[in-house]
Amino acid sequence: MAKGDDALARKRGKVRRKRMRSSENAVSTRVAAIIASKRRRKTGKRRGCEGMCFSLPCPEDPYNDRHGKKRRTDDDAAADADGDHKKKCKDSKKQPPKRAMSGSNAIPVRKTKTEEDRVEYDRPSKFLVVCLNAIRDAAGPAEDDSGSIHDTSSWGMELWKSCAASPPLDVLDTSYAYASREQTSWLVSTVCDIVAKKEKLGVVVACPFLLYLVPSQEKAVQVRSICKPLKSLGIHSVSLHPGASIEHQISGLRSCEPEFLISTPERLLELVSLKAIDISNVSMLVIDGLRDFEGLNLCPAINSIRRTISSDAQVTIFGGQCDQNSATVARNLLRGRITKLTTNDSVTSRSEFIAQHVHCCTPEEKTSKVKEILEQVLVKHSSKTAKVLLVAANDDEAKKLSSSLKLEICTVPGDSHGSTFTICSSMGLIDVLVKDWKSLATSGVEEFEIVLVASLPPSFEDYVEILTRTARHAVAGEVHVIFSNTDAALAKPLSDVLASCGQKVPELLTKLTRITPDSDVRFQLYG
């Protein structure tokens, strides 16, 4: 019995696929899927999902029979004929080569982006929202706060700005010990948006693009479940952990080219040593749970992985509340300019890695105490020029401190003007900016790693504001506070902030918190 055309076509397709798999020019599964999709588009046999959301009905085509295509008119035909004539004239002339040849490989010449393209990529694309919605919808009704992904949009936009900057900024998040589901969703969706934009510009994206390090198998499975809905959008993720055999994972890595790699440090180093995967071209590195990595003594493994990856890779760390050892580890991993982010509104989270030092003295000794602190800063930061923000009570005190310091400490001649001056000594340089509390809002506190508060403000909320804004683009910072008897009313809130942030509370502050209103404050402080 004769076979039909469909059966013959299926047989020819089967033979062709078998020949491609067995030939030396066989391609990966991902590339084969792209080729098959392109062939279906050319033959007009799209899948159901491939024909959606590309066009809408209009008055000229109410049933969308033309799928968004305009009706061909006589003017269009004339324009096409004119264009064909011009094309033939141009083809007769010698054209410069459009490809730069290197051996047998042709490298396409990159096109210069127009002004319109630059404006388009100044903001996230709609693809980012599509990724967020795919993750949210995959969670299903089991997640009570299914809309919370979009509730963290302010944090997510700051993350996107850091990752999409040129060059990218490293990120240090101090919200919690681990990244929340919403934060991970925004992170992977941001990476998807960046990958899609690079591919649209014709940039070859190396795989894996994202390396997500986790301390345990349970965390790897959790992150993999968040990334799994992105597979239908063309983003493939693989999790590597000790829970599966290494032979199985090697076989899986050979059969696919994942954009996202979620792994524990030990298993990743083991696979790298066996040359099962190459991570040297990873573009983004995420370290989720810095404190747990320290507790499991995995920091040497993380440092080894960081050295394997190219130096210009963007790094994101989720650490939560950490100690000084964690700050040292983070400083070794974050090599460039950083941005601190948090979704936790507590003062402890917003002031993480900021060391607070309280210096008690009388109002008459304030100038000498400021000089002493600046000398300590010179010694501690002798290898680089330190930037110090000096905050005074009002404009008169700011001018007094500025003039007194210029007289008592050697300054660079001709470089001092207004409230900004440079202190020079054999140990190093300090750039000092003197401001009062009223003009502090325009001083850019985020850029300073060292802030010296010569006089506490009447409202303690102003001190909390400067504490949480200090050193937002550096791993660690310092806030020095000069406390005198005129600040006795702020002793208790200052002690509470120091205690909640894990800082040392001076004994004098502890005594002042127990003083009654009728007590002699000066006697308690200095008597």
Wavefront OBJ file of the C-alpha trace (Angstrom):
o trace
v 0.000 0.000 0.000
v 1.399 3.381 -1.014
v 2.410 5.688 1.796
v 1.049 9.213 2.066
v 3.068 12.415 1.751
v 3.025 13.000 5.517
v 4.517 9.587 6.234
v 7.247 10.114 3.646
v 8.034 13.552 5.097
v 8.325 12.086 8.590
v 10.639 9.377 7.316
v 12.874 11.887 5.524
v 12.994 14.025 8.679
v 13.959 11.037 10.792
v 16.782 10.096 8.405
v 18.008 13.699 8.310
v 18.066 14.007 12.113
v 19.899 10.705 12.443
v 22.481 11.861 9.890
v 22.987 15.147 11.747
v 23.467 13.410 15.088
v 26.057 11.028 13.725
v 28.013 13.584 11.670
v 31.028 15.468 12.922
v 29.160 18.769 12.486
v 26.500 17.854 15.044
v 25.183 20.801 17.043
v 23.945 21.028 20.617
v 20.347 20.437 21.603
v 19.735 24.162 22.111
v 21.075 25.107 18.671
v 19.101 22.281 17.049
v 15.922 23.617 18.661
v 16.627 27.090 17.283
v 17.197 25.675 13.786
v 13.977 23.656 13.958
v 11.997 26.712 15.103
v 13.395 28.746 12.219
v 12.443 25.995 9.740
v 8.883 25.917 11.098
v 8.571 29.671 10.696
v 9.701 29.482 7.071
v 7.180 26.743 6.278
v 4.384 28.541 8.109
v 3.936 25.804 10.714
v 4.363 27.735 13.950
v 3.597 26.359 17.338
v 0.646 27.841 19.186
v 2.809 29.948 21.504
v 4.942 31.309 18.661
v 2.081 33.099 16.972
v 0.762 34.961 19.999
v 1.064 38.605 21.004
v 2.683 39.748 17.745
v -0.270 41.674 16.261
v -3.708 42.939 17.147
v -6.931 43.349 15.115
v -7.535 46.777 13.611
v -10.459 48.440 11.733
v -8.855 47.564 8.371
v -8.354 43.916 9.452
v -10.946 43.159 12.186
v -10.332 39.399 12.182
v -6.531 39.717 12.036
v -6.366 37.670 8.826
v -3.229 39.472 7.677
v -1.461 39.055 11.084
v -0.437 42.704 11.241
v 0.809 42.926 7.631
v -0.212 45.985 5.645
v -2.214 45.627 2.403
v -0.005 46.060 -0.627
v -0.955 49.107 -2.735
v 0.129 50.438 -6.124
v 2.354 53.030 -4.434
v 4.154 50.259 -2.542
v 4.727 48.337 -5.774
v 6.172 51.431 -7.444
v 8.441 52.086 -4.467
v 9.676 48.474 -4.545
v 10.429 48.726 -8.255
v 12.375 51.937 -7.697
v 14.263 50.308 -4.832
v 15.177 47.289 -6.949
v 16.527 49.588 -9.665
v 18.718 51.474 -7.184
v 19.923 48.209 -5.669
v 21.040 46.942 -9.078
v 22.945 50.177 -9.675
v 24.708 49.861 -6.346
v 25.553 46.207 -6.928
v 27.376 47.145 -10.117
v 29.921 49.065 -8.036
v 32.570 47.372 -5.919
v 31.338 47.078 -2.358
v 33.642 46.891 0.703
v 33.599 43.533 2.482
v 30.995 43.291 5.220
v 32.775 40.527 7.119
v 36.246 40.371 8.541
v 37.700 36.961 7.655
v 39.936 35.065 10.015
v 40.856 31.704 8.553
v 37.654 29.920 7.696
v 35.520 31.787 10.237
v 33.681 34.992 9.360
v 33.165 37.530 12.131
v 30.243 39.918 11.533
v 31.061 43.596 11.807
v 29.278 45.217 14.749
v 26.889 47.982 13.824
v 27.040 51.311 15.615
v 24.045 51.831 17.887
v 21.816 54.717 16.969
v 20.586 57.285 19.452
v 17.231 55.507 19.525
v 18.898 52.243 20.588
v 20.755 53.961 23.401
v 17.528 55.423 24.768
v 15.807 52.053 24.537
v 18.415 50.276 26.632
v 18.491 52.917 29.359
v 15.602 51.093 31.027
v 14.507 47.474 31.542
v 12.664 45.834 28.678
v 9.261 44.191 28.800
v 11.048 40.848 28.828
v 12.031 41.438 32.461
v 8.365 41.753 33.431
v 7.576 38.613 31.426
v 10.210 36.702 33.412
v 8.887 38.024 36.733
v 5.341 37.043 35.830
v 6.453 33.568 34.728
v 8.110 32.967 38.108
v 5.107 34.350 39.986
v 2.604 32.272 38.020
v 4.657 29.088 38.463
v 4.464 29.495 42.253
v 0.691 29.026 41.987
v -1.887 29.578 44.723
v 0.387 27.976 47.319
v 2.195 31.310 47.648
v -0.096 33.580 49.633
v 1.728 36.775 48.703
v 1.958 36.058 44.988
v 2.137 39.759 44.203
v 5.075 40.434 46.528
v 7.554 40.113 43.651
v 6.329 43.441 42.315
v 6.208 44.902 45.837
v 10.044 44.808 45.891
v 10.277 46.751 42.628
v 12.300 49.627 44.138
v 14.989 47.182 45.292
v 14.833 45.365 41.962
v 15.267 48.556 39.946
v 18.334 49.528 41.980
v 19.744 46.052 41.332
v 19.032 46.391 37.602
v 20.774 49.776 37.466
v 23.872 48.329 39.136
v 24.011 45.276 36.851
v 23.228 47.196 33.642
v 25.727 50.001 34.329
v 28.860 50.289 32.214
v 30.985 48.941 33.808
v 28.646 46.961 36.111
v 28.675 47.783 39.833
v 29.133 45.042 42.414
v 26.241 44.663 44.871
v 26.353 43.966 48.616
v 22.919 43.201 50.066
v 22.478 43.365 53.853
v 18.785 42.450 54.095
v 18.868 38.900 55.465
v 21.216 35.924 55.732
v 19.878 34.567 52.418
v 18.255 36.162 49.396
v 14.483 35.990 49.639
v 12.388 34.420 46.877
v 11.448 37.873 45.623
v 15.082 39.027 45.528
v 16.166 35.889 43.656
v 13.304 36.394 41.198
v 14.398 39.959 40.482
v 18.036 38.881 40.186
v 17.499 36.103 37.635
v 14.980 38.207 35.692
v 17.517 41.040 35.516
v 20.104 38.628 34.162
v 17.589 37.371 31.574
v 16.969 40.956 30.472
v 20.712 41.621 30.105
v 21.263 38.384 28.140
v 18.354 39.176 25.807
v 19.698 42.680 25.121
v 23.200 41.368 24.392
v 21.833 38.806 21.944
v 19.729 41.503 20.265
v 22.880 43.560 19.738
v 24.627 40.569 18.192
v 26.959 39.915 21.141
v 27.886 36.280 21.666
v 26.921 35.372 25.241
v 29.253 32.837 26.864
v 27.610 30.016 28.806
v 27.274 29.836 31.720
v 26.497 33.538 32.028
v 25.414 33.447 35.703
v 27.094 31.418 38.455
v 24.961 31.215 41.608
v 26.892 29.806 44.606
v 24.913 28.326 47.512
v 26.172 26.628 50.698
v 23.905 23.532 50.635
v 21.954 21.152 48.428
v 18.619 22.355 49.839
v 19.361 25.941 48.842
v 20.456 24.823 45.358
v 17.148 23.018 44.838
v 15.226 26.080 46.027
v 17.007 28.460 43.645
v 16.639 25.958 40.787
v 12.869 25.849 41.357
v 12.729 29.638 40.978
v 14.700 29.536 37.714
v 12.821 26.558 36.231
v 9.873 28.586 34.770
v 12.387 30.536 32.658
v 13.168 27.433 30.575
v 10.114 28.064 28.403
v 11.557 31.533 27.667
v 14.877 30.120 26.418
v 16.900 30.363 29.664
v 18.216 26.996 30.815
v 19.534 26.445 34.369
v 21.379 23.512 35.957
v 21.988 22.787 39.657
v 25.154 21.008 40.822
v 25.362 19.594 44.351
v 26.602 16.476 46.191
v 23.098 14.984 46.137
v 23.630 13.558 42.620
v 26.458 11.436 41.225
v 29.242 13.351 39.537
v 29.050 11.084 36.445
v 25.397 12.015 35.986
v 26.193 15.727 36.273
v 29.114 15.469 33.819
v 26.835 13.754 31.309
v 24.182 16.440 31.783
v 26.668 19.283 31.280
v 27.881 17.736 28.033
v 24.352 17.513 26.643
v 23.365 21.159 27.219
v 24.763 24.655 27.487
v 23.091 26.256 30.542
v 22.905 30.022 30.891
v 22.485 29.724 34.700
v 24.634 27.491 36.893
v 23.572 26.920 40.515
v 26.171 25.049 42.525
v 27.857 24.402 45.837
v 31.556 25.432 45.881
v 33.012 21.939 46.500
v 31.116 20.221 43.685
v 31.854 23.091 41.287
v 35.613 22.934 41.949
v 35.501 19.169 41.493
v 33.832 19.510 38.085
v 36.240 22.282 37.060
v 39.232 20.083 37.991
v 37.792 17.328 35.766
v 37.357 19.901 32.951
v 33.660 19.110 32.762
v 32.803 22.817 32.704
v 34.583 26.108 32.042
v 33.685 29.046 34.305
v 36.434 31.447 33.216
v 33.995 33.485 31.078
v 31.223 33.795 33.674
v 29.832 37.336 33.553
v 27.929 37.427 36.872
v 28.727 35.744 40.193
v 26.216 35.522 43.051
v 27.190 34.428 46.573
v 24.062 33.650 48.596
v 24.590 33.247 52.367
v 28.010 34.685 53.206
v 27.745 33.845 56.913
v 27.008 30.184 56.224
v 29.972 29.968 53.863
v 32.126 31.235 56.724
v 30.620 28.787 59.219
v 31.272 25.861 56.849
v 34.834 27.096 56.174
v 34.095 27.468 52.456
v 35.616 30.927 51.990
v 38.914 29.506 50.572
v 36.885 27.604 47.959
v 34.958 30.781 47.048
v 38.216 32.726 46.689
v 39.552 29.994 44.404
v 36.426 30.203 42.241
v 36.691 34.008 42.136
v 40.282 33.771 40.872
v 39.175 31.377 38.116
v 36.544 33.817 36.827
v 37.577 36.827 34.782
v 38.320 39.939 36.802
v 35.589 42.076 35.186
v 32.720 39.800 36.296
v 29.942 41.481 38.278
v 29.612 40.134 41.850
v 26.499 40.160 44.062
v 26.714 39.082 47.728
v 23.813 38.374 50.083
v 25.245 38.497 53.596
v 22.778 39.869 56.116
v 24.207 40.845 59.500
v 27.924 40.004 59.436
v 31.008 40.693 61.539
v 34.366 42.204 60.640
v 35.652 38.878 59.287
v 32.774 38.870 56.821
v 33.683 42.421 55.816
v 37.230 41.266 55.026
v 35.926 38.373 52.908
v 33.494 40.668 51.069
v 36.246 43.228 50.431
v 38.408 40.550 48.786
v 35.536 39.457 46.524
v 34.241 42.930 45.606
v 37.079 44.546 43.705
v 35.478 47.646 42.214
v 32.911 50.292 43.061
v 29.908 48.757 44.820
v 26.334 49.551 45.763
v 24.787 48.546 49.084
v 21.144 47.467 48.921
v 18.622 46.254 51.474
v 14.916 45.493 51.727
v 15.077 45.496 55.528
v 14.119 48.862 57.044
v 15.856 48.233 60.388
v 18.745 50.490 61.389
v 20.910 47.411 61.938
v 20.502 46.261 58.343
v 20.928 49.704 56.783
v 24.097 50.439 58.808
v 25.757 47.050 58.294
v 29.594 47.168 58.076
v 29.622 50.716 59.568
v 31.795 50.957 62.699
v 30.588 53.528 65.248
v 33.060 55.146 67.651
v 31.904 57.419 70.500
v 34.460 59.882 71.977
v 33.498 61.620 75.254
v 34.955 65.054 76.063
v 33.999 68.505 77.302
v 32.776 71.198 74.861
v 36.099 73.056 75.310
v 38.084 69.986 74.210
v 36.046 69.422 71.030
v 38.554 70.984 68.611
v 41.496 69.051 70.013
v 39.435 65.827 69.918
v 38.611 66.433 66.243
v 42.321 66.920 65.562
v 43.146 63.684 67.392
v 40.591 61.687 65.383
v 41.891 63.076 62.091
v 45.421 62.072 63.054
v 44.165 58.531 63.718
v 42.529 58.509 60.289
v 45.847 59.593 58.733
v 47.641 56.662 60.317
v 44.957 54.113 59.449
v 44.508 55.239 55.826
v 48.093 56.167 55.021
v 48.079 54.165 51.756
v 45.366 56.287 50.116
v 43.775 59.731 50.302
v 40.939 59.586 52.816
v 37.728 61.594 52.388
v 36.220 62.821 55.666
v 32.891 64.548 56.224
v 32.979 66.762 59.339
v 29.484 67.634 60.635
v 29.052 70.632 62.955
v 26.020 71.900 64.874
v 25.556 75.087 62.821
v 27.282 77.304 60.325
v 29.170 79.308 62.998
v 30.631 76.176 64.558
v 31.530 74.839 61.099
v 33.516 78.014 60.300
v 35.205 77.895 63.705
v 36.267 74.273 63.313
v 37.467 74.879 59.776
v 39.637 77.868 60.705
v 40.988 76.176 63.844
v 42.008 73.034 61.983
v 43.710 75.056 59.263
v 45.798 76.800 61.915
v 46.647 73.725 63.987
v 47.208 71.146 61.224
v 49.425 71.539 58.168
v 47.311 72.069 55.032
v 48.185 72.052 51.345
v 48.836 75.701 50.320
v 46.451 77.106 47.737
v 44.164 74.069 47.857
v 41.911 75.246 50.646
v 38.738 77.128 49.856
v 35.562 77.641 51.835
v 34.620 74.644 53.940
v 36.717 72.162 51.932
v 40.427 71.762 52.597
v 43.174 69.154 52.470
v 45.269 68.087 55.452
v 48.789 67.054 54.535
v 51.398 65.306 56.661
v 54.223 62.821 56.278
v 51.711 59.996 56.834
v 49.261 60.874 54.056
v 46.468 63.148 52.862
v 42.922 63.824 54.052
v 40.261 65.692 52.102
v 37.920 67.275 54.681
v 34.474 68.682 53.932
v 32.918 70.688 56.790
v 29.103 70.900 56.845
v 26.429 71.829 59.356
v 23.247 69.795 59.879
v 21.102 72.228 57.888
v 23.193 71.956 54.679
v 23.976 68.249 55.072
v 21.278 67.097 52.634
v 23.265 68.386 49.635
v 26.657 66.968 50.644
v 26.351 63.426 49.226
v 26.999 61.437 52.410
v 26.911 58.187 50.410
v 30.294 59.000 48.858
v 32.133 59.312 52.214
v 33.629 56.311 53.999
v 34.445 58.349 57.149
v 32.035 60.739 58.888
v 32.994 62.738 61.989
v 30.007 64.124 63.946
v 31.400 66.977 66.025
v 27.969 67.801 67.521
v 24.936 65.561 67.736
v 21.732 67.026 66.251
v 18.717 67.945 68.417
v 16.691 65.194 66.747
v 18.274 61.766 66.947
v 16.578 60.770 63.675
v 19.064 63.011 61.867
v 21.948 60.954 63.289
v 20.254 57.709 62.236
v 19.830 59.134 58.745
v 23.517 59.968 58.383
v 24.488 56.600 59.876
v 22.434 54.650 57.341
v 23.631 56.745 54.381
v 27.367 56.536 55.067
v 29.614 54.546 52.681
v 26.884 53.202 50.382
v 29.509 52.622 47.660
v 32.136 50.914 49.839
v 32.161 47.699 51.865
v 32.974 49.284 55.233
v 32.799 52.754 56.776
v 33.328 54.647 60.025
v 31.213 57.111 61.993
v 32.942 58.986 64.827
v 30.722 60.783 67.362
v 31.988 63.401 69.843
v 29.770 63.246 72.919
v 29.718 66.015 75.542
v 27.547 66.852 78.574
v 25.264 68.975 76.368
v 24.205 65.759 74.575
v 23.071 63.937 77.736
v 19.451 63.795 76.513
v 20.570 61.635 73.561
v 22.502 59.143 75.665
v 19.770 56.486 75.741
v 18.849 56.440 72.013
v 22.546 56.450 71.104
v 23.183 53.530 73.463
v 20.249 51.615 71.988
v 21.532 52.074 68.439
v 25.042 50.994 69.414
v 23.714 47.889 71.187
v 21.377 46.889 68.346
v 24.223 47.210 65.819
v 26.569 45.100 67.933
v 28.868 48.047 68.707
v 30.621 48.695 71.999
v 28.672 51.008 74.338
v 30.956 53.314 76.402
v 30.584 53.048 80.160
v 29.726 56.731 80.475
v 26.746 56.327 78.150
v 25.541 53.379 80.203
v 25.704 55.498 83.358
v 23.841 58.383 81.726
v 20.917 56.150 80.784
v 20.289 55.582 84.518
v 20.506 59.258 85.551
v 17.312 60.905 86.812
v 16.381 64.432 85.638
v 17.390 65.873 89.033
v 20.877 64.375 88.927
v 23.972 66.422 88.239
v 24.894 65.425 84.722
v 28.302 67.138 84.740
v 29.234 65.352 87.989
v 28.227 61.990 86.574
v 30.216 62.590 83.385
v 33.381 64.107 84.717
v 33.172 63.964 88.499
l 1 2 3 4 5 6 7 8 9 10 11 12 13 14 15 16 17 18 19 20 21 22 23 24 25 26 27 28 29 30 31 32 33 34 35 36 37 38 39 40 41 42 43 44 45 46 47 48 49 50 51 52 53 54 55 56 57 58 59 60 61 62 63 64 65 66 67 68 69 70 71 72 73 74 75 76 77 78 79 80 81 82 83 84 85 86 87 88 89 90 91 92 93 94 95 96 97 98 99 100 101 102 103 104 105 106 107 108 109 110 111 112 113 114 115 116 117 118 119 120 121 122 123 124 125 126 127 128 129 130 131 132 133 134 135 136 137 138 139 140 141 142 143 144 145 146 147 148 149 150 151 152 153 154 155 156 157 158 159 160 161 162 163 164 165 166 167 168 169 170 171 172 173 174 175 176 177 178 179 180 181 182 183 184 185 186 187 188 189 190 191 192 193 194 195 196 197 198 199 200 201 202 203 204 205 206 207 208 209 210 211 212 213 214 215 216 217 218 219 220 221 222 223 224 225 226 227 228 229 230 231 232 233 234 235 236 237 238 239 240 241 242 243 244 245 246 247 248 249 250 251 252 253 254 255 256 257 258 259 260 261 262 263 264 265 266 267 268 269 270 271 272 273 274 275 276 277 278 279 280 281 282 283 284 285 286 287 288 289 290 291 292 293 294 295 296 297 298 299 300 301 302 303 304 305 306 307 308 309 310 311 312 313 314 315 316 317 318 319 320 321 322 323 324 325 326 327 328 329 330 331 332 333 334 335 336 337 338 339 340 341 342 343 344 345 346 347 348 349 350 351 352 353 354 355 356 357 358 359 360 361 362 363 364 365 366 367 368 369 370 371 372 373 374 375 376 377 378 379 380 381 382 383 384 385 386 387 388 389 390 391 392 393 394 395 396 397 398 399 400 401 402 403 404 405 406 407 408 409 410 411 412 413 414 415 416 417 418 419 420 421 422 423 424 425 426 427 428 429 430 431 432 433 434 435 436 437 438 439 440 441 442 443 444 445 446 447 448 449 450 451 452 453 454 455 456 457 458 459 460 461 462 463 464 465 466 467 468 469 470 471 472 473 474 475 476 477 478 479 480 481 482 483 484 485 486 487 488 489 490 491 492 493 494 495 496 497 498 499 500 501 502 503 504 505 506 507 508 509 510 511 512 513 514 515 516 517 518 519 520 521 522 523 524 525 526 527
